[in-house]
């Protein structure tokens, strides 16, 4: 991770305040702006800079152009006791996703488990943020999403599916939840752009060229290369699962029907889709029993004999929560490519940059 050596850490409070002001300047309600800002800043605080405030400039551009609707209110189209289908009304993906996960949790409280499909939403950002929200409320959460195709399938010479994310969150008592958040591509597309903007090389395992062969030329992406699927046919299978849960089941746009929120005209909706599943642990039995069994598993993993130089085996999310705690006290040292995007966001909103002088 390349940092500008002259950059200073920015506090979570200052960064969040900037995001809220920028979003309200383009017509979002303070509540929706707060929801979006918290998702972006939390993601940065966890060290996942591809899906944090770097996205804000693109979102503002889309909101100003009308492709994403600042005043949109996602609505439940159809529902049952343990399910719902939501039209995101082209609101920002953070707004639609927050509403969808809250809906899933409310239904799971009544029947134990719930599925909510969200169609016609904006780019959802970090799927793990919503899974963690569910976990902190005592639910096992799962989130999937779809995107415009950018990922090859085994044997293809072009993109077949999006870098469709899958995430889960598991509650661990009153401590930080276990959280996995991954693209089903070998790497998220944002990491290609970030490496290019920093002048860093990429491994040949990340991209497949138009002949179906691995390439380390990042400039070919996305027009003349596709992302490799994670773990070959296994990643392809999970990507397909995300497409079906997120888009096919709720009747949303699939594959090439989804727009590019970055490259399309700002007046066009992107028609992203996502799925949210919440499982109420307390419906299955006493939560303290679940916690006790889970703690035994955690202790067993932490006690595993390690390779030389490794302190202990980590659970998904442990490193990120540690970074988050550090960020809360020391602020976030943002990489140069994120700082550049924040400057663009400030111009879009017509406000001062949040970057410390």
N, C-alpha and C positions, 0 to 999 in steps of 0.2 A: 504494500500500500504506500503510494507516494504522497507525501505531505509537503506543502509549501513551507519551507523552513522559516519564513517570516510570519507565518500565520499564528494566530493566538487562539486558544480554546474559546468557544462560545458557550454560554450557559444554556441549559435546556429551557429555562424560563424565557430568555431573550429570543432564542430561536423559535420557540412556540408562539410568542407574542408577534414576531415578524410574520409568521405563516398566517396567523389569524387576521392580522391587519390586511395582508395582501389579498386574502380570500374574500374578506368582507368588502374590500374596495371594488371587487368585480361582481358584487351583488349577492354573495352568500350570506345566509343568516349567521349570527354569532354562534349559535349552537352547532350548525353543520361545519362551520369553520373550525371550531374547537375540536370536533370529532376528527376532522381530516388532519389538523395540525398535530394532534396527539399521536395518530398513527404514523405520520412521517417522522416526527422528532423521536419517538420511542425507537423506531427502526434505526435511525442514525445513532442513537445512544447505545444500541446493541452492536454497533460496528458494521451494520449491513448498509453500506453507503449507496449501493445501487438502487435501493428501494425506499430511501428516506427523502429528505428535502430536495434532493437532486431532481425529483419528479415535479416539483412545484411549478417551475417555469412552464413546462409543457402543459400542465393542468390549467394554469392561468390563461395561456394562449387559447386553449380549447374552450374555456369558459367565456372569454371575451369574444370568440368567434361564434359561439352559440352551439357548437357541436356537443358540448357538455352544458347542462342547464343549471345555472347557479341557484335558482329558486325552486328546482324540481323537488317533489316529495314522492319517494318510492311508495308504491301502493300494493296491497295484497290483492291479486286478481282472483285467486281461488284458494280455498283452504279446507282442511279437515282437522280432526283432533291432533294428528301427529305429523301434519305436513302443511306446506303452503307454497304457492308460486307467486313470486313478486315481480312486478314490472318496475325496474329501477328508474324509468322515466328519464334516462340519460343524465341523471345526477352523477356527481363524482363517485367513483367506485367505493371510496371510503364511506360515503354516506349510505349508499345502498347496502354495503357489506355489514356495516354496524346495525342497520335496521334488520337485515336478514338474520344475523346471529342472535340479536335480542329476541326476534320472533321464534327462532328455533329453541332457545332456552326456555321461553315462556311456555311453549307447547310441551317440551320435554318434562317440565315440572309437573304437568298434568298426566302425561301418559308414559313417561320414562325415557322415550327416545323420539326425536323429531328430525325430519328432513325439510329443508327449505331451499328451493331453487330460485336463483336471482337472474333474470334475463334483462337485456337492454340496459346495462349499467356501464359506467366508465371503467377504465383500467383500475384494478383493485389494489395495486401496490403489494405490500407484504402480506401474504395469506396467513402466515404464522401469527400476526398481530391479533386476528380475530379468533384463532384457535386458542391463543393465550388468554384472551378475554373470557372465553367460555371456561377455561381451566380455572381461572381465578375465582369464578363464580360457583365452582364445585361440579362442573360438567367435564366429561371427555368431549373435546371438540374436534371435528374434522372439517377441513375446507379444501375445495378443489376449484380450479378456474380454467377457462380456455382463452385462447388468444389467436391472432392471425398466424397461419402456419409459418414456422421458421425452423422447424426441426425435421430432419430426415428420418425415414424409417429404414430398417435393415434392408439393403438392396436398392433403395431409391436413389435417384441422382438429383433430387430436389426436396423442398420442404413438403411435409405431409400433415403434420400437426403443429400446434403452437407449443411454446415451452411451458406447457400447462402445469401450473403449480399444484402440489399436494402438501398439506400441512396438517399436523395434529398437535393438540395440547392436552396434557394429562395433569390433573391437580395433585399437588404434593402437600397436603395439609395447608398450613398458612405460609408456606415457603414458595419460592419461585417454581412455576410449573415446568414439567418436561415439555419442550417444544421442538418439533422437527418442522422445517419449512424448506422445501426444495423444489427446484424446477425439474421437470422430467427430461430436460435436455442435459447434456454433459455439463453445461454451464449456462447460466442465465445470459440472454443476449446483451443485457446492460453491462456485463463484465467484458464483453468484446469491445463495446464502445469506450468503456472506461480505460481499458488497456491501450486502445488506439490513441485516445486523447492524452494519455500520459507517455506515449511513445514506447510502451513496453511490448515485448514479443508475446505471442500466445502459443501454447502447446498445440501440436497437430491433432491431438485427440479431441479438440473442441469443435472443429468445423469439417464439413463434407463439401467438396467442390461440385461443379456441375457435371463432372464425370463420375460422381459417386465415390471419389477418393479423398482421404484425409488431407487437409492443408493447414499450414500455419500462417497463411496470408489473411490477416484480419480485415484488410481493405475489401475483400470479396464479399463480406457480409453486409447487408442481407440480400443484395441483388443477385450475386453470382455464387453464393455458398449458403448452406443451411447448417444449423447447429447439429452436432451429432447427438443421438439419443443417449441418455444416461444408461450405462451398462448394457448397451446394445438392445436386444429384443426385450429385455426386462423393462427398460425405461420406456420403450415404445408402447408396451402393454399398459403401463401405468398412465402414460399420456392419453391413450385411448379411453381408459377408465374415467379420467378427468373430463374428457370431451363429452362422454355419455352422461355422467352425473350432472355436469354444469350446463350443458347446452341442449342435448337431445331430450333428456327427461323433462325439463321445464319449457321446452319449445322455443329455445333461444336460437340465435344465429350460430352456425357452426363453421369451422375451418375458414375458408376464404370469404365467407359472408361477414366475418368480423373485420372491422377496419383497423388501420394502423393509427393509434392515437398520437404517434409522434410525427409520421410523414404525411398523413392525409390532410386535406384542407381543414382548417380549424372550425369550419361551419358544419362538418359532418360528424354525426354520432359515431362511436366506435363499436357499439353493440356487443360489448363484452358480457360474459356470463359467469356465474359461479354457483357453487353448491355448499350448503352449510348443514352439518349434522351435529346434534347435541345429544349426549347420553347423560341422563341424571343418575349419578352414582348412588345417591340416597334411595332411589327407587328400587335398586337391585339388592340392597342390604344396608346395614349400618355403615356410614361413611368411615368410622374409625377402624372397622375391619378391613376395608379396602386400603386405607392409609397404612395400616400395620403390615399387610401383605406386600404393598408396594415398597414400603421402607425396607423390608427384608430383601427384596430384589435389588433395590438401590445399593444397600450395604454390600450385597454380594458382588455387584458390578464394581463398586469402588474398591473392594478388597482384592480384586483380580491382580495377579502378579503381572507386573508391567515390563515392557522392553527397556533396555538401558536408556537412562536420561529422561524417562517419562515418570512424572510424579504419581498420577493415577489415571485410570480409564474414566473418561467423562461421559455424562449423559447428554443427549441432544438438548441444546439450549444453555447448558451450564456456563460455557465460555462467554456466550452473549449476555447472560444475566450479570455475570461478573463485570463485563465491560459497562453494562447499564448502571450498575451501582457506582462504578468509578466515574462515569459521565455525570452522575447526579451531583457529585461533590467537586470534580475537577473541570467540568465542562467537556465539550466535544471538540477534538481537533479534527476539523473537516479536511478531506483531501482537496487538492487544487481543482479537480474537475467539478466537485460539488460547489466550491466557492464561486467558480465561474457561473454555474447555473443559478446560484442565489443572486448574483449580480443581475442576470437576465430577468429573474423573477421580480426583483425590485423595480426594474424598468417597466415591466408589464403592468405592475400595480401602481406605478408612479409614486413610490415611497423610497425612503433611504435604505441602503443595504444594511443588513444586520451584522456584517463582518466587522469584528473589532479592529480599530485602526492600530 
